[in-house]
């Protein structure tokens, strides 16, 4: 699930400036992370509604661990695939 080598030419095809491309991928990674945190908070809240005062909370175990792809990997793949919408802001 690691990040594989990406040729600079693929990134240059999507953006004129490498710094702009990195900023766009970074912004996408932040969005992906926020979505994961939000979905986890929603799931945790839904599980809490079913608990009473004296119920025991089940501790997470290593057997239940679900490995997800890293947000940076997802963001870079989405950028390369053209799924990231970004624009250049102009200073006035």
N, C-alpha and C positions, 0 to 999 in steps of 0.2 A: 504494500500500500504506500510505498514511498514515492517521492517525487522523482520523475525521470528527467533526464537532461532535455532541455528545450532549446532548439537552435534560435539564436538571436534574430535570424531572418524571419522566423514565424511571428515574433513579437513586432518587428519593424514593419511587417505587412499590415498590422492592425493599428499602429500608431506611428506618427512621424518622429516623436521624441521618446527615447527610452525612459526618461524620468516620468513623462506623462503616463506611459504604459504601467510603470511600477506603481504610480499613485492610483491609477484606476484599479489595478489588481489588489492593492492594499485596501482600498475602499470596499471592493467586493468581498474581501476576506472578512472585514468588519461586519458587513451585512450578514454574511453566512453565520458568523459567530453569534450575532444578536438573535438570529432566527433559531439557532440551536438552544440558546439560553432561554428564550421565550417558550419554545415548545417543551423544554424540560420543566420549566416553572408551571406551565399549564398542566402537564401530566402529574406533577407532584401535588398540585392543588386538588386535582380531581381525585387522587388517591386519598388525600387527607379528609375529604368529605365523608368517606365511608368509615372512618375510624371514630370510636368512642373514646371517652376519657381514659379508661383502663386497658385499652387494646395495646398490644405490643407492636412496635414498628419493626418490620422485617429489615434486617441489615443486609446491604448488598454483598453478594459473595463473588469471588473471582470466577466461579462457574457461569454466572449470569452476565459477565462482562461482554458488552457488545462493542467491538472495535469499529469506529467510524473513520471515514477518510478525513484527513486534516483539512481545516478550512482554507489554508493557503493552497493546497493542492486543488481543491474544488474551485477556488477563485481563479487560479491560473488556467485550469482546463476550460472554464466558462469564458474567460477572456480570449483564449486561443480559438475557441469554437465560435466566437462572435456573439455570445449571449449577453455580454455586458454592455449596457448602454451608458455611455459617458460623453461628456462634452467639455470643451475647453472654455473656461470662464474668462471673460475679458475684464480688465481693470479699466475703470473710468476715471 
